[in-house]
Amino acid sequence: MKIHHLLFLFSFLILSCGSTKTITDRSEIKKETPKKILKNHTKNTFNENTLSADLKVNFNKSGKSQSMNIKLRLEKDNMIWMSATVFGFPVAKAIITPERVSYYVKINKTYFDGDFSKINTLLGAELDFTMLQNLLLGDALFDMNPKNYESSIDREAHLLTPKESNELAALLFWIHPINYKIEQQEIRTFESDKFLAIKYSDYQNIEKTTVPGSVEIIAKDNRNNVTIRLDYKSVKINETLSFPYKIPSGYKRILN
């Protein structure tokens, strides 16, 4: 799967920081235990039934840029649906479930229908549906046991790093000191020299649920340098959604 196809797939509340006061300024951050940080992060993970949003997407690969708009519909733990347009014209549609990744591209009349293996090869990480869902919602890609992490303060955020180093990969998590959502998470794969970073900013409160205002995905390896930026607009929570998807007849299946 060519790297630009990834574009179609991707394309909180103030909490108590101390025992006596609630911080409203990042400069007031104080070191906390991994247990407390992750407990607060879990409290603020996305636990609603559905989310819909209009995404403005910018894709840059090795200096070449492309922009498009994507309508995103998400049913928690069940389905992610995307429909992409360029200058108002539909160009692609995708649907992702825990078992399936499928999309079609109108421009060249091709489609892909398979599992997550090609995305994993591209990003150098073993992504599954839950991880992709968390990526879009500002939640940690992985379940984290506080016993396995150390905490420190970095960039006016809580930084969680594994207690034991891993020869194959490094995982880093920066967590916002006020809303306890993910601010940045990184995966570095040493053997294949791949790097994946997801950065979040401009969190917004929608019906008492905190969701990202923008997400920046950076993927690097020996040959490619890709940046995808998603800006969220018109976010709605817990509306009844439909997920229309049918691969048009006559389209050629992408196998590689």
NORWO-V82488 format. One line per field, one symbol per residue. phi: phi as a letter, one per 30 degrees, with the letter a starting at -180 (. if undefined). psi: psi as a letter, one per 30 degrees, with the letter a starting at -180 (. if undefined). burial: + if it has 16 or more other ideal C-beta (glycine too) atoms within 10 Angstrom, else -. A space follows every 50 residues. Layout:
BEGIN
phi=???
psi=???
burial=???
END
This chain:
BEGIN
phi=.dddddedccf.fdcdcbdbacdbbeddebdbdedddddddddcddbddb bbaccccbcbbhjccbbacbdcbbceibabbbbcbbhicdbabbbbbecb bbabcdechbbbbacdddddddcibddbedddededcicddcdccedcbc cacbhhbdccbddcdcdcabbbbccddcchddcabbbccddchcbbbbcb ahebcchibcbddabccbbbbdcbbbbbccccbhdbciddccbdaadddi dcddcc
psi=klffffefee.akklkfafflkkfkffgklklleeeeeeeeefgljglel kllkkkkkkkjhfklkllkkkkkkjkgekkkkkklkhfkkflkkkklffk kklljeeghllkjbageeeeeefgkikaeeeeeeeffglkelkkjffgll klkkhhlkkkkkeklkfelkkkkkkkfefglkekkkkkjeeghkkkkkkk lhkkjjhgkklkelkkkkkkaffljkkkkkkklhkkkhlkllikkkkkkf kkkkf.
burial=+-+-++++++++--+-+-----+-----+--+-+--++-++--+++---+ +++-+-+++-+------++++++++---++++++------++++++---- +-+++----+++---+-++--++++-+-+--++++++++++--+----+- +-----+++++-------+-+-+++++++++++++++++----+++++++ --+--+--++++-++++++++----+++++++--+-+---------+--- ---+--
END
